[in-house]
Each structure stands twice: as C-alpha cells, then as structure tokens.
Amino acid sequence: MTERRALGSFSVAPVGLGAMQLAGPNVFGPPSDPSAAIALLREAVDAGVDHIDTAEYYGPHVVNELIRAALHPYPPGLALVSKVGARRGADGEVLRADEPEQLRRGIEDNLVTLGVEQLAVVNLRLVRDGGPDARFDDQLAAMVAARDDGLIGAIGLSNVTRAHVLHALNSTELACVQNAFHLANRASWPVLEECNRCGIAFVPFAPLGSGAGSVLRAPHVVEVAHRLGCTPSQVALAWALDVSPNVLLIPGTSSPRHLHENLDASNVRLDDDARQRLSDI
C-alpha cells in the first residue's frame, strides 16, 4: 500500500481497518478470544494500516480497550478515528447520546479508554432524520469546542446529507464524512461529490453491503472478479476506491485472511469494461 490519501492533516493508506467487528456478537461485550483480536490489530499495523476507525460504544469500551492493549504506545502517523452521538443500553440497544454535553463526554471517554490526549478525528454521527437545524448547530458547536480545546485534531460527520455538509462548512472545516455507500447503494453520491469538491475524505461504512444487501454475490461482481483474478470483495472495494481519489476505506474483519484480502484490494486496477459492468448493478 504505497498510495497515500488525505484524512485531515494525516496522509494515510487507502484501506484502513474498521474495528467494530472485534467486539462480541452484535458489537456488544467482549470477543470470545481477545488475544486473537489483539493479534489482528498488531498484524494490521505491521501490514501498513495507519487509519483505524473505532467508537467508545463498540462493546461498549471493549474495542477501544483492545486497541490500547494491542498498540499503545501508538506508532507515529497512526490516525485513530472515533465517533460520538450514540451509546449502548444494558441489553445492547443503540441509544441516542447526542446532546452537546453528551458529545463532549463521549469524546473524553474515548481519550481515556484509548489512552491518548488527542484523537485524529471524531465524527459526529447523526441518528435522526431531517436536515440541518438549530440542534445540529449546537452539536457542531460542541465539536468545534472540543477541537479548539485540543481534544480532537479535526471534525467529521457521519450519516448525513449534502445539506448537512454544506451547513457545517459555514462554521468549521471537515476532515471526513462517513456514510453508507457501496455498489448497490449509491444514495450518498451527492455527498461524495461535494466532499470531493471540497477536499474532504469520504469514508464509506459497510462498503461491501451487509446481509441481504451484500454485493458479493452480484453476478457482475463475480464475473469481474473471475476475469481480473481477484475476489468479489476486492472488486467491490476497488470500485469504491476507483470512483474518487478522496475515498478511504475501513472494512471491518476479525479474520487475518480477510484483513489481507481487504488490504490487497488497493492493488486491484479496474479497466473500462469492469467499470461499465459494475455501473450496471
């Protein structure tokens, strides 16, 4: 992975690691084998990963504590990115935690569990529908205050519309936007285009789809993979990297084999025929 792409003030490899799958089932509680999760994190960094996406509410606490156990003291240039706006209930349910004081506390909790004084980026994750409003302004103000106080290096947004991005840019710079985006779900294309225009990293979550929405069995994906001599997941990831130079990927896995498969996707080059076939999905 020799190519570099911008993430705020960081320059990172195109494919990083989403750490969500290192927690227990349903991203709740510890994994069955914490030592394997720690080993995978170390293997990822040894393989060139320098962008890890996490959240305090993964577990909760579990994933951040695994990252700290595996990698602290962190290597120079490692971008640790988290998100705030949600919390977990006693039974694992995902609940809103997006009042300004909750956002600040969420950032501070991330700093404690990860053992850092500053995070590279923290994403404000919206968990409600609707466009920018006064509440969004209050949330942005809390994020700006955390950045100005040195707790975070830069601000990101997650699960937002183009209108949110444009509104936020009136009051702050943005390092990245995380939205759902993959071959079979391109609803965030206007957001990606705006990010590209403004020099903001676009970070798809669930870049392979999930469950019934997985793109891995789509006939065109399978055909292109067979012709190019790679796997369907590598085709889907390569497509996302190919659509814009500001795309960064954070595929998640708890498997060393899938880790290296994902990282090798940055070496897959799509030709015009592959692009056309994939555009038909």
Phi and psi in degrees as GROMACS dihedral restraints (atoms count N, CA, C in turn):
[ dihedral_restraints ]
;  ai    aj    ak    al  type     phi  dphi    fc
    3     4     5     6     1   -96.3    20    10
    4     5     6     7     1   -22.7    20    10
    6     7     8     9     1   -67.1    20    10
    7     8     9    10     1   146.8    20    10
    9    10    11    12     1  -124.7    20    10
   10    11    12    13     1   144.3    20    10
   12    13    14    15     1  -134.5    20    10
   13    14    15    16     1   155.0    20    10
   15    16    17    18     1   -83.3    20    10
   16    17    18    19     1   138.9    20    10
   18    19    20    21     1  -136.7    20    10
   19    20    21    22     1    90.6    20    10
   21    22    23    24     1    60.9    20    10
   22    23    24    25     1  -127.4    20    10
   24    25    26    27     1   -85.1    20    10
   25    26    27    28     1    -2.5    20    10
   27    28    29    30     1   -94.1    20    10
   28    29    30    31     1   151.5    20    10
   30    31    32    33     1  -116.1    20    10
   31    32    33    34     1   116.0    20    10
   33    34    35    36     1  -127.4    20    10
   34    35    36    37     1   164.4    20    10
   36    37    38    39     1   -67.6    20    10
   37    38    39    40     1   153.0    20    10
   39    40    41    42     1   -61.7    20    10
   40    41    42    43     1   -31.1    20    10
   42    43    44    45     1  -114.3    20    10
   43    44    45    46     1   119.9    20    10
   45    46    47    48     1  -108.8    20    10
   46    47    48    49     1  -149.4    20    10
   48    49    50    51     1  -136.4    20    10
   49    50    51    52     1   124.5    20    10
   51    52    53    54     1   -88.1    20    10
   52    53    54    55     1   121.8    20    10
   54    55    56    57     1   -90.5    20    10
   55    56    57    58     1     1.9    20    10
   57    58    59    60     1   -54.9    20    10
   58    59    60    61     1   -40.4    20    10
   60    61    62    63     1   -72.9    20    10
   61    62    63    64     1    -2.6    20    10
   63    64    65    66     1   -80.5    20    10
   64    65    66    67     1   -11.5    20    10
   66    67    68    69     1   -79.4    20    10
   67    68    69    70     1  -177.6    20    10
   69    70    71    72     1   -73.4    20    10
   70    71    72    73     1  -172.6    20    10
   72    73    74    75     1   -56.0    20    10
   73    74    75    76     1   140.1    20    10
   75    76    77    78     1    60.1    20    10
   76    77    78    79     1    26.0    20    10
   78    79    80    81     1    57.2    20    10
   79    80    81    82     1    38.0    20    10
   81    82    83    84     1  -136.2    20    10
   82    83    84    85     1   126.7    20    10
   84    85    86    87     1    80.7    20    10
   85    86    87    88     1   177.7    20    10
   87    88    89    90     1   -78.4    20    10
   88    89    90    91     1   159.5    20    10
   90    91    92    93     1   -72.8    20    10
   91    92    93    94     1   163.5    20    10
   93    94    95    96     1   -67.1    20    10
   94    95    96    97     1   -26.5    20    10
   96    97    98    99     1  -135.2    20    10
   97    98    99   100     1    84.6    20    10
   99   100   101   102     1   -57.8    20    10
  100   101   102   103     1   -33.0    20    10
  102   103   104   105     1   -64.8    20    10
  103   104   105   106     1   -34.1    20    10
  105   106   107   108     1   -68.4    20    10
  106   107   108   109     1   -38.3    20    10
  108   109   110   111     1   -64.7    20    10
  109   110   111   112     1   -41.3    20    10
  111   112   113   114     1   -63.6    20    10
  112   113   114   115     1   -42.6    20    10
  114   115   116   117     1   -62.8    20    10
  115   116   117   118     1   -39.0    20    10
  117   118   119   120     1   -65.3    20    10
  118   119   120   121     1   -41.3    20    10
  120   121   122   123     1   -61.1    20    10
  121   122   123   124     1   -43.0    20    10
  123   124   125   126     1   -67.4    20    10
  124   125   126   127     1   -37.8    20    10
  126   127   128   129     1   -65.5    20    10
  127   128   129   130     1   -37.6    20    10
  129   130   131   132     1   -62.4    20    10
  130   131   132   133     1   -47.8    20    10
  132   133   134   135     1   -65.5    20    10
  133   134   135   136     1   -39.5    20    10
  135   136   137   138     1   -62.0    20    10
  136   137   138   139     1   -28.8    20    10
  138   139   140   141     1   -86.1    20    10
  139   140   141   142     1    -0.1    20    10
  141   142   143   144     1   111.4    20    10
  142   143   144   145     1     0.6    20    10
  144   145   146   147     1   -67.5    20    10
  145   146   147   148     1   127.2    20    10
  147   148   149   150     1  -132.6    20    10
  148   149   150   151     1    22.1    20    10
  150   151   152   153     1  -144.1    20    10
  151   152   153   154     1   108.5    20    10
  153   154   155   156     1  -118.1    20    10
  154   155   156   157     1   127.9    20    10
  156   157   158   159     1  -102.9    20    10
  157   158   159   160     1   131.8    20    10
  159   160   161   162     1  -146.3    20    10
  160   161   162   163     1  -173.4    20    10
  162   163   164   165     1  -164.0    20    10
  163   164   165   166     1   145.6    20    10
  165   166   167   168     1   -62.4    20    10
  166   167   168   169     1   -31.4    20    10
  168   169   170   171     1   -85.1    20    10
  169   170   171   172     1     5.7    20    10
  171   172   173   174     1   -77.7    20    10
  172   173   174   175     1   102.9    20    10
  174   175   176   177     1   128.2    20    10
  175   176   177   178     1   -61.1    20    10
  177   178   179   180     1   -70.7    20    10
  178   179   180   181     1   166.6    20    10
  180   181   182   183     1    72.0    20    10
  181   182   183   184     1   -29.2    20    10
  183   184   185   186     1   -58.1    20    10
  184   185   186   187     1   -52.0    20    10
  186   187   188   189     1   -65.9    20    10
  187   188   189   190     1   -43.4    20    10
  189   190   191   192     1   -59.6    20    10
  190   191   192   193     1   -40.9    20    10
  192   193   194   195     1   -67.3    20    10
  193   194   195   196     1   -34.5    20    10
  195   196   197   198     1   -66.2    20    10
  196   197   198   199     1   -42.5    20    10
  198   199   200   201     1   -60.5    20    10
  199   200   201   202     1   -44.5    20    10
  201   202   203   204     1   -64.6    20    10
  202   203   204   205     1   -43.6    20    10
  204   205   206   207     1   -63.2    20    10
  205   206   207   208     1   -34.4    20    10
  207   208   209   210     1   -80.8    20    10
  208   209   210   211     1   -37.0    20    10
  210   211   212   213     1  -124.0    20    10
  211   212   213   214     1   -12.8    20    10
  213   214   215   216     1   -77.4    20    10
  214   215   216   217     1   132.3    20    10
  216   217   218   219     1   -72.3    20    10
  217   218   219   220     1   137.7    20    10
  219   220   221   222     1   -73.8    20    10
  220   221   222   223     1   144.3    20    10
  222   223   224   225     1   -67.3    20    10
  223   224   225   226     1   149.2    20    10
  225   226   227   228     1   -58.7    20    10
  226   227   228   229     1   141.2    20    10
  228   229   230   231     1    86.9    20    10
  229   230   231   232     1    -3.1    20    10
  231   232   233   234     1   -78.1    20    10
  232   233   234   235     1   120.9    20    10
  234   235   236   237     1   -92.9    20    10
  235   236   237   238     1   109.3    20    10
  237   238   239   240     1   -94.2    20    10
  238   239   240   241     1   119.7    20    10
  240   241   242   243     1  -119.4    20    10
  241   242   243   244     1   131.1    20    10
  243   244   245   246     1  -126.5    20    10
  244   245   246   247     1  -176.0    20    10
  246   247   248   249     1  -145.1    20    10
  247   248   249   250     1   151.8    20    10
  249   250   251   252     1  -133.4    20    10
  250   251   252   253     1   161.4    20    10
  252   253   254   255     1   128.9    20    10
  253   254   255   256     1    -5.5    20    10
  255   256   257   258     1  -143.5    20    10
  256   257   258   259     1   163.5    20    10
  258   259   260   261     1  -146.7    20    10
  259   260   261   262     1   170.7    20    10
  261   262   263   264     1  -107.4    20    10
  262   263   264   265     1   139.6    20    10
  264   265   266   267     1   -82.5    20    10
  265   266   267   268     1   178.7    20    10
  267   268   269   270     1   -62.4    20    10
  268   269   270   271     1   -28.8    20    10
  270   271   272   273     1  -102.5    20    10
  271   272   273   274     1    13.9    20    10
  273   274   275   276     1    92.1    20    10
  274   275   276   277     1    -1.1    20    10
  276   277   278   279     1   -66.2    20    10
  277   278   279   280     1   148.6    20    10
  279   280   281   282     1   -92.3    20    10
  280   281   282   283     1   121.5    20    10
  282   283   284   285     1  -119.4    20    10
  283   284   285   286     1   154.6    20    10
  285   286   287   288     1   -70.3    20    10
  286   287   288   289     1   140.8    20    10
  288   289   290   291     1  -146.3    20    10
  289   290   291   292     1    61.2    20    10
  291   292   293   294     1  -121.1    20    10
  292   293   294   295     1    17.3    20    10
  294   295   296   297     1   -71.4    20    10
  295   296   297   298     1   151.6    20    10
  297   298   299   300     1   -51.0    20    10
  298   299   300   301     1   -43.6    20    10
  300   301   302   303     1   -68.6    20    10
  301   302   303   304     1   -30.0    20    10
  303   304   305   306     1   -71.3    20    10
  304   305   306   307     1   -36.9    20    10
  306   307   308   309     1   -62.4    20    10
  307   308   309   310     1   -45.1    20    10
  309   310   311   312     1   -62.4    20    10
  310   311   312   313     1   -44.1    20    10
  312   313   314   315     1   -65.2    20    10
  313   314   315   316     1   -37.5    20    10
  315   316   317   318     1   -62.3    20    10
  316   317   318   319     1   -40.6    20    10
  318   319   320   321     1   -63.1    20    10
  319   320   321   322     1   -46.5    20    10
  321   322   323   324     1   -63.0    20    10
  322   323   324   325     1   -38.0    20    10
  324   325   326   327     1   -64.0    20    10
  325   326   327   328     1   -39.5    20    10
  327   328   329   330     1   -60.3    20    10
  328   329   330   331     1   -42.9    20    10
  330   331   332   333     1   -61.1    20    10
  331   332   333   334     1   -40.1    20    10
  333   334   335   336     1   -68.1    20    10
  334   335   336   337     1   -50.4    20    10
  336   337   338   339     1   -70.1    20    10
  337   338   339   340     1   -31.0    20    10
  339   340   341   342     1   -85.6    20    10
  340   341   342   343     1   -17.1    20    10
  342   343   344   345     1    72.7    20    10
  343   344   345   346     1    42.6    20    10
  345   346   347   348     1  -129.7    20    10
  346   347   348   349     1   161.6    20    10
  348   349   350   351     1   -93.5    20    10
  349   350   351   352     1   -20.7    20    10
  351   352   353   354     1  -150.2    20    10
  352   353   354   355     1   140.1    20    10
  354   355   356   357     1   -96.7    20    10
  355   356   357   358     1   146.0    20    10
  357   358   359   360     1   -59.1    20    10
  358   359   360   361     1   -49.6    20    10
  360   361   362   363     1  -146.7    20    10
  361   362   363   364     1   144.7    20    10
  363   364   365   366     1  -126.3    20    10
  364   365   366   367     1   129.8    20    10
  366   367   368   369     1   -92.6    20    10
  367   368   369   370     1   132.5    20    10
  369   370   371   372     1   -82.2    20    10
  370   371   372   373     1   108.8    20    10
  372   373   374   375     1   -95.5    20    10
  373   374   375   376     1   120.2    20    10
  375   376   377   378     1   -85.4    20    10
  376   377   378   379     1   137.1    20    10
  378   379   380   381     1  -122.3    20    10
  379   380   381   382     1    28.3    20    10
  381   382   383   384     1  -141.9    20    10
  382   383   384   385     1   158.9    20    10
  384   385   386   387     1   -85.7    20    10
  385   386   387   388     1   169.7    20    10
  387   388   389   390     1   107.0    20    10
  388   389   390   391     1   166.6    20    10
  390   391   392   393     1   -93.2    20    10
  391   392   393   394     1  -171.9    20    10
  393   394   395   396     1   -59.9    20    10
  394   395   396   397     1   139.9    20    10
  396   397   398   399     1  -148.1    20    10
  397   398   399   400     1  -174.9    20    10
  399   400   401   402     1   -61.7    20    10
  400   401   402   403     1   -33.1    20    10
  402   403   404   405     1   -65.5    20    10
  403   404   405   406     1   -39.8    20    10
  405   406   407   408     1   -62.2    20    10
  406   407   408   409     1   -39.1    20    10
  408   409   410   411     1   -61.7    20    10
  409   410   411   412     1   -41.7    20    10
  411   412   413   414     1   -65.0    20    10
  412   413   414   415     1   -38.7    20    10
  414   415   416   417     1   -65.7    20    10
  415   416   417   418     1   -44.7    20    10
  417   418   419   420     1   -60.6    20    10
  418   419   420   421     1   -39.4    20    10
  420   421   422   423     1   -61.8    20    10
  421   422   423   424     1   -37.7    20    10
  423   424   425   426     1   -65.9    20    10
  424   425   426   427     1   -38.4    20    10
  426   427   428   429     1   -68.8    20    10
  427   428   429   430     1   -42.1    20    10
  429   430   431   432     1   -62.5    20    10
  430   431   432   433     1   -40.4    20    10
  432   433   434   435     1   -63.1    20    10
  433   434   435   436     1   -40.4    20    10
  435   436   437   438     1   -65.0    20    10
  436   437   438   439     1   -38.2    20    10
  438   439   440   441     1   -67.5    20    10
  439   440   441   442     1   -44.7    20    10
  441   442   443   444     1   -66.0    20    10
  442   443   444   445     1   -26.6    20    10
  444   445   446   447     1   -84.0    20    10
  445   446   447   448     1    -0.5    20    10
  447   448   449   450     1    84.9    20    10
  448   449   450   451     1     9.6    20    10
  450   451   452   453     1   -78.3    20    10
  451   452   453   454     1   -29.4    20    10
  453   454   455   456     1  -133.1    20    10
  454   455   456   457     1   148.1    20    10
  456   457   458   459     1   -78.6    20    10
  457   458   459   460     1   -32.4    20    10
  459   460   461   462     1  -158.8    20    10
  460   461   462   463     1   165.0    20    10
  462   463   464   465     1  -108.9    20    10
  463   464   465   466     1   139.9    20    10
  465   466   467   468     1  -127.1    20    10
  466   467   468   469     1   168.6    20    10
  468   469   470   471     1  -125.1    20    10
  469   470   471   472     1   154.9    20    10
  471   472   473   474     1  -143.7    20    10
  472   473   474   475     1   140.3    20    10
  474   475   476   477     1    64.6    20    10
  475   476   477   478     1    50.2    20    10
  477   478   479   480     1  -126.7    20    10
  478   479   480   481     1   167.7    20    10
  480   481   482   483     1   -99.4    20    10
  481   482   483   484     1   171.2    20    10
  483   484   485   486     1   -59.9    20    10
  484   485   486   487     1   -36.2    20    10
  486   487   488   489     1   -62.1    20    10
  487   488   489   490     1   -38.7    20    10
  489   490   491   492     1   -62.0    20    10
  490   491   492   493     1   -44.0    20    10
  492   493   494   495     1   -61.3    20    10
  493   494   495   496     1   -48.8    20    10
  495   496   497   498     1   -63.2    20    10
  496   497   498   499     1   -40.4    20    10
  498   499   500   501     1   -65.1    20    10
  499   500   501   502     1   -44.6    20    10
  501   502   503   504     1   -62.0    20    10
  502   503   504   505     1   -36.7    20    10
  504   505   506   507     1   -66.4    20    10
  505   506   507   508     1   -14.0    20    10
  507   508   509   510     1   -71.6    20    10
  508   509   510   511     1   -19.4    20    10
  510   511   512   513     1  -124.7    20    10
  511   512   513   514     1   -11.4    20    10
  513   514   515   516     1  -161.0    20    10
  514   515   516   517     1   156.3    20    10
  516   517   518   519     1   -76.7    20    10
  517   518   519   520     1   154.4    20    10
  519   520   521   522     1  -122.8    20    10
  520   521   522   523     1   137.3    20    10
  522   523   524   525     1   -87.9    20    10
  523   524   525   526     1   -34.6    20    10
  525   526   527   528     1  -160.9    20    10
  526   527   528   529     1   163.9    20    10
  528   529   530   531     1  -132.2    20    10
  529   530   531   532     1   129.9    20    10
  531   532   533   534     1  -110.0    20    10
  532   533   534   535     1   116.1    20    10
  534   535   536   537     1  -135.8    20    10
  535   536   537   538     1   158.6    20    10
  537   538   539   540     1   -63.9    20    10
  538   539   540   541     1   133.5    20    10
  540   541   542   543     1  -168.9    20    10
  541   542   543   544     1   124.9    20    10
  543   544   545   546     1  -161.7    20    10
  544   545   546   547     1  -177.7    20    10
  546   547   548   549     1   -53.7    20    10
  547   548   549   550     1   -36.2    20    10
  549   550   551   552     1   -99.2    20    10
  550   551   552   553     1     3.4    20    10
  552   553   554   555     1  -142.8    20    10
  553   554   555   556     1    95.3    20    10
  555   556   557   558     1  -112.6    20    10
  556   557   558   559     1    25.1    20    10
  558   559   560   561     1   -60.7    20    10
  559   560   561   562     1   -26.5    20    10
  561   562   563   564     1   -89.9    20    10
  562   563   564   565     1    15.0    20    10
  564   565   566   567     1   -56.9    20    10
  565   566   567   568     1   -42.2    20    10
  567   568   569   570     1   -61.6    20    10
  568   569   570   571     1   -33.1    20    10
  570   571   572   573     1   -68.1    20    10
  571   572   573   574     1   -44.1    20    10
  573   574   575   576     1   -58.8    20    10
  574   575   576   577     1   -44.9    20    10
  576   577   578   579     1   -62.9    20    10
  577   578   579   580     1   -39.7    20    10
  579   580   581   582     1   -66.4    20    10
  580   581   582   583     1   -40.7    20    10
  582   583   584   585     1   -61.4    20    10
  583   584   585   586     1   -43.0    20    10
  585   586   587   588     1   -62.3    20    10
  586   587   588   589     1   -41.8    20    10
  588   589   590   591     1   -64.4    20    10
  589   590   591   592     1   -33.7    20    10
  591   592   593   594     1   -98.8    20    10
  592   593   594   595     1     1.8    20    10
  594   595   596   597     1    72.3    20    10
  595   596   597   598     1    33.4    20    10
  597   598   599   600     1  -105.4    20    10
  598   599   600   601     1   134.4    20    10
  600   601   602   603     1   -66.2    20    10
  601   602   603   604     1   138.2    20    10
  603   604   605   606     1  -111.0    20    10
  604   605   606   607     1   121.8    20    10
  606   607   608   609     1  -120.8    20    10
  607   608   609   610     1    97.2    20    10
  609   610   611   612     1   -66.2    20    10
  610   611   612   613     1   134.7    20    10
  612   613   614   615     1  -100.3    20    10
  613   614   615   616     1   153.1    20    10
  615   616   617   618     1    53.7    20    10
  616   617   618   619     1    53.7    20    10
  618   619   620   621     1   -68.3    20    10
  619   620   621   622     1   -10.5    20    10
  621   622   623   624     1  -103.7    20    10
  622   623   624   625     1     5.0    20    10
  624   625   626   627     1    74.4    20    10
  625   626   627   628     1  -174.8    20    10
  627   628   629   630     1  -156.7    20    10
  628   629   630   631     1   150.1    20    10
  630   631   632   633     1    54.9    20    10
  631   632   633   634     1  -130.4    20    10
  633   634   635   636     1   -67.4    20    10
  634   635   636   637     1   -17.2    20    10
  636   637   638   639     1   -91.4    20    10
  637   638   639   640     1     7.3    20    10
  639   640   641   642     1   -64.6    20    10
  640   641   642   643     1   141.1    20    10
  642   643   644   645     1   -94.5    20    10
  643   644   645   646     1    -1.2    20    10
  645   646   647   648     1   -69.5    20    10
  646   647   648   649     1   -21.4    20    10
  648   649   650   651     1  -103.1    20    10
  649   650   651   652     1     4.4    20    10
  651   652   653   654     1   -62.1    20    10
  652   653   654   655     1   129.9    20    10
  654   655   656   657     1   -53.3    20    10
  655   656   657   658     1   -42.7    20    10
  657   658   659   660     1   -64.3    20    10
  658   659   660   661     1   -36.8    20    10
  660   661   662   663     1   -65.2    20    10
  661   662   663   664     1   -45.7    20    10
  663   664   665   666     1   -62.8    20    10
  664   665   666   667     1   -42.4    20    10
  666   667   668   669     1   -64.0    20    10
  667   668   669   670     1   -45.5    20    10
  669   670   671   672     1   -64.0    20    10
  670   671   672   673     1   -41.6    20    10
  672   673   674   675     1   -60.6    20    10
  673   674   675   676     1   -43.6    20    10
  675   676   677   678     1   -62.5    20    10
  676   677   678   679     1   -43.3    20    10
  678   679   680   681     1   -68.5    20    10
  679   680   681   682     1   -36.7    20    10
  681   682   683   684     1   -88.0    20    10
  682   683   684   685     1    -6.5    20    10
  684   685   686   687     1    73.2    20    10
  685   686   687   688     1    37.3    20    10
  687   688   689   690     1  -136.5    20    10
  688   689   690   691     1  -172.4    20    10
  690   691   692   693     1   -96.6    20    10
  691   692   693   694     1   159.1    20    10
  693   694   695   696     1   -57.4    20    10
  694   695   696   697     1   -38.8    20    10
  696   697   698   699     1   -65.1    20    10
  697   698   699   700     1   -36.5    20    10
  699   700   701   702     1   -66.6    20    10
  700   701   702   703     1   -35.5    20    10
  702   703   704   705     1   -63.2    20    10
  703   704   705   706     1   -45.9    20    10
  705   706   707   708     1   -64.2    20    10
  706   707   708   709     1   -40.4    20    10
  708   709   710   711     1   -70.5    20    10
  709   710   711   712     1   -41.0    20    10
  711   712   713   714     1   -62.8    20    10
  712   713   714   715     1   -37.0    20    10
  714   715   716   717     1   -60.9    20    10
  715   716   717   718     1   -45.2    20    10
  717   718   719   720     1   -62.3    20    10
  718   719   720   721     1   -42.0    20    10
  720   721   722   723     1   -66.0    20    10
  721   722   723   724     1   -30.0    20    10
  723   724   725   726     1   -78.4    20    10
  724   725   726   727     1   -23.9    20    10
  726   727   728   729     1   -72.9    20    10
  727   728   729   730     1   -24.3    20    10
  729   730   731   732     1  -163.1    20    10
  730   731   732   733     1   143.1    20    10
  732   733   734   735     1   -72.8    20    10
  733   734   735   736     1    -6.3    20    10
  735   736   737   738     1   -98.4    20    10
  736   737   738   739     1     6.5    20    10
  738   739   740   741     1   -81.5    20    10
  739   740   741   742     1   132.6    20    10
  741   742   743   744     1  -121.7    20    10
  742   743   744   745     1   139.5    20    10
  744   745   746   747     1  -109.8    20    10
  745   746   747   748     1   144.4    20    10
  747   748   749   750     1  -133.8    20    10
  748   749   750   751     1    57.1    20    10
  750   751   752   753     1   -61.8    20    10
  751   752   753   754     1   141.2    20    10
  753   754   755   756     1  -100.1    20    10
  754   755   756   757     1   150.7    20    10
  756   757   758   759     1  -166.7    20    10
  757   758   759   760     1   157.2    20    10
  759   760   761   762     1  -116.1    20    10
  760   761   762   763     1     9.0    20    10
  762   763   764   765     1  -109.3    20    10
  763   764   765   766     1   125.7    20    10
  765   766   767   768     1   -57.9    20    10
  766   767   768   769     1   -37.7    20    10
  768   769   770   771     1   -64.1    20    10
  769   770   771   772     1   -45.2    20    10
  771   772   773   774     1   -68.0    20    10
  772   773   774   775     1   -33.0    20    10
  774   775   776   777     1   -55.5    20    10
  775   776   777   778     1   -52.2    20    10
  777   778   779   780     1   -70.5    20    10
  778   779   780   781     1   -32.8    20    10
  780   781   782   783     1   -61.3    20    10
  781   782   783   784     1   -44.6    20    10
  783   784   785   786     1   -64.0    20    10
  784   785   786   787     1   -45.0    20    10
  786   787   788   789     1   -64.0    20    10
  787   788   789   790     1   -36.3    20    10
  789   790   791   792     1   -70.4    20    10
  790   791   792   793     1   -12.7    20    10
  792   793   794   795     1   -61.5    20    10
  793   794   795   796     1   -25.8    20    10
  795   796   797   798     1   -68.8    20    10
  796   797   798   799     1   -12.9    20    10
  798   799   800   801     1   -95.4    20    10
  799   800   801   802     1    -5.2    20    10
  801   802   803   804     1   -80.8    20    10
  802   803   804   805     1   129.2    20    10
  804   805   806   807     1  -113.7    20    10
  805   806   807   808     1   119.8    20    10
  807   808   809   810     1   -84.4    20    10
  808   809   810   811     1   137.0    20    10
  810   811   812   813     1   -94.8    20    10
  811   812   813   814     1   178.1    20    10
  813   814   815   816     1   -62.1    20    10
  814   815   816   817     1   -36.9    20    10
  816   817   818   819     1   -64.6    20    10
  817   818   819   820     1   -42.4    20    10
  819   820   821   822     1   -63.5    20    10
  820   821   822   823     1   -42.1    20    10
  822   823   824   825     1   -61.2    20    10
  823   824   825   826     1   -41.2    20    10
  825   826   827   828     1   -66.5    20    10
  826   827   828   829     1   -44.1    20    10
  828   829   830   831     1   -62.1    20    10
  829   830   831   832     1   -41.9    20    10
  831   832   833   834     1   -73.2    20    10
  832   833   834   835     1   -30.0    20    10
  834   835   836   837     1   -66.5    20    10
  835   836   837   838     1   -20.0    20    10
  837   838   839   840     1   -79.6    20    10
  838   839   840   841     1    -8.2    20    10
